[in-house]
Amino acid sequence: MRSLVVIAPLGFLAIETGWIVTEVGRQPWIIYQVMRTAETLTPMPGLWLPLATFTALYLTLSVILIFVLRYQFARVNEIQADHSPLSA
């Protein structure tokens, strides 16, 4: 069980490492002046709409998560208080 705790962050580490390799792999073209930094961007009109949509979605899910977790912790506390030897 302890090994699961130790290896749990490795998935996150793999994702971050892959992102770093991808981004660093783009830089030599810019460094050696084959391509300017401004040319590496992909122009996309209306990019604000997906950004705003995903931001609103994640904020909504975060608020729901907070309410659900607070409810669950309150229920656990009620159950523990009901089964406490001091409550009799």
TANORSUL-V856724 format. One record per run of one state. SS is the DSSP state (~ for helix, > for strand, _ for the rest). FROM is the first residue (numbers start at 1). LEN is the number of residues. If there is no record, write none. Layout:
BEGIN
ss: {SS	SS}
from: {FROM	FROM}
len: {LEN	LEN}
END
This chain:
BEGIN
ss: {_	~	_	~	_	~	_	~	_	~	_}
from: {1	2	8	10	32	37	41	47	83	85	88}
len: {1	6	2	22	5	4	6	36	2	3	1}
END
